[in-house]
Amino acid sequence: MGALYTILSVVLALVCVGIVIAVLLQKKRDAGFSGSVGGVGASAQAENFDKTKKRTTEGRLERLTKLLGAVFMILALVIALMA
């Protein structure tokens, strides 16, 4: 049981480093709250952008961040239940 705990802890640390790198590589979004209340034109433009965003590097980084976040939560839960 101790070896499995150690292995999962190392994997969790690597996932943490991966999340930090993925977040730092993403572009800064300056719009903030004002961009979210931009009106119909802005939302229609954002919807169009979201459809093609999956193929871009930014879209891939976003998906990677979400995946690593989910793996982090699952690993943290498993490790907490093992302790």
C-alpha positions in Angstrom: 0.0 0.0 0.0 2.9 2.3 0.7 4.4 1.9 -2.8 1.1 2.7 -4.4 0.7 5.8 -2.2 4.2 7.0 -3.2 3.5 6.4 -7.0 0.2 8.2 -6.9 1.8 11.1 -5.0 4.6 11.4 -7.6 2.0 11.3 -10.4 0.0 14.0 -8.6 3.1 16.2 -8.4 3.7 15.7 -12.1 0.1 16.6 -12.9 0.4 19.8 -10.7 3.5 20.8 -12.7 1.6 20.1 -16.0 -1.3 22.3 -14.9 1.0 25.2 -14.0 2.8 24.9 -17.4 -0.5 24.6 -19.3 -2.0 27.7 -17.5 1.2 29.8 -18.0 1.2 29.0 -21.8 -2.3 30.2 -22.3 -3.0 33.7 -23.7 -4.0 36.4 -21.3 -7.7 37.4 -21.6 -8.0 41.1 -21.0 -11.7 41.4 -21.6 -12.7 40.3 -18.1 -16.2 41.2 -16.9 -16.6 43.9 -19.6 -16.2 41.3 -22.3 -18.9 39.1 -20.9 -21.5 41.9 -21.0 -20.6 43.0 -24.5 -24.0 42.5 -26.1 -25.4 40.4 -28.9 -22.6 41.1 -31.3 -19.9 40.1 -29.0 -21.7 36.9 -28.0 -22.3 35.9 -31.6 -18.7 36.5 -32.5 -17.6 34.5 -29.4 -19.8 31.6 -30.4 -18.3 31.6 -33.9 -14.8 31.6 -32.4 -15.6 28.8 -30.0 -16.5 26.5 -32.9 -13.1 26.9 -34.6 -11.2 27.2 -31.3 -10.8 23.5 -30.9 -8.3 23.3 -33.7 -6.1 26.0 -32.4 -3.2 25.7 -30.0 -5.2 27.8 -27.5 -8.1 25.4 -27.7 -5.8 22.4 -27.2 -4.2 24.1 -24.1 -7.6 24.8 -22.7 -8.7 21.2 -23.1 -5.4 19.9 -21.7 -5.9 22.2 -18.6 -9.4 20.8 -18.1 -8.2 17.2 -18.4 -5.3 17.8 -16.0 -7.6 19.5 -13.6 -9.9 16.5 -13.6 -7.0 14.0 -13.2 -5.7 16.2 -10.3 -9.1 16.1 -8.5 -9.5 12.3 -9.0 -5.9 11.6 -7.8 -6.3 13.9 -4.8 -9.5 12.1 -3.8 -7.9 8.7 -4.2 -4.9 9.7 -2.2 -7.1 11.2 0.5 -9.1 8.0 0.8 -6.0 5.9 1.0 -4.6 8.0 3.9 
